[in-house]
Amino acid sequence: MMGEQVIDRASGFLEGAARIGYTARGLVYLVIGYFAFKAAYATGRTMDSKDAVRTVFGTTGGSILLLVLVAALVAFVVWRLLQAGFDLDHHGTGAKGLAVRAGLVGSAFSYGTLALFAALLLVGSRSEGGGFLDEALARTYAAGYGQIATYAIAALMTGVGAAHVAKGVTAGFEKYMQLPQDKRWMKTVFQAGLIARGLTFLLLAFLLVTGAASYAEGDKPGLATALDALAGWSYGWVYLAATGLGLAAFGLYALAQARYRRINTDLTG
């Protein structure tokens, strides 16, 4: 097939693109984790991925770094779509495999939106518009299907969160990573990172279902919403600090993927 031939010929390029993309994701989560931890102990605020990009790359003199970030995120989106479409990690066509591949497509859309946001910053726009997805959500709520949409999004976030927690608890990432023997301590760090990210998804799903957060009237709750909710709990600074460290650990996990993950471009096995 033509697609398979293209992947085979571009295997070296695709591996490089995937590793660059994992690096970009890792850097973004390191920034998010740092500011969440900082917000727990000092005057500061939590942030989501867009805030992280704006803070670090959207400053004066950051245009070159922002351009690199856009390219890296686009590379990651391409890799995710190829992972899902050609099943490069061989998840299969069973219920579990299709769910994992659907999650990869969702990841591609998420980081594609972030790449678009970074590109808008690069050309001087500060638009918060999310394009097609935000417009679709707005129309859904306007048509009176907001509650159904909220529950559907919450269910999706619950699935993603549970998958991250399970992957962290079982260290399922070891199937795709080959850590050196002298760096086996990283395993615990990566497990903490995956569990922390999973728990933030589960918390956000809970906030949506209970009505504490809503997509109505242009509000688009995300990671920052979940972190702000943590900060508002009794002894919330403890939870927020721990989550910040966990999200930073997830950033380290993504950076380790850039170095140690097995990037498979062989469609035969």
Buried (B, 14 or more C-beta within 10 A) or exposed (E): EEEEEEBEEBBEEBBEBBBBBBBBBBBBBBBBBBBBBBBBEEEEEBBBBBBBBBBBBBEEEBBEBBBBBBBBBBBBBBBBBBBBBBBBBEBEEEEEBBEBBEBBBBBBBBBBBBBBBBBBBBEEEEEEEBEEEBEEBBEBBEEEEBEEBBEEBBEBBBBBBBBBBEBBEEBBBEEEBEBEEEEEEBBEBBBBBBBBBBBBBBBBBBBBBEEBBBBBEEEBBBBBBBBBBBBEEEEBBEBBBBBBBBBBBBBBBBBBBBBBBEBBBEBEE
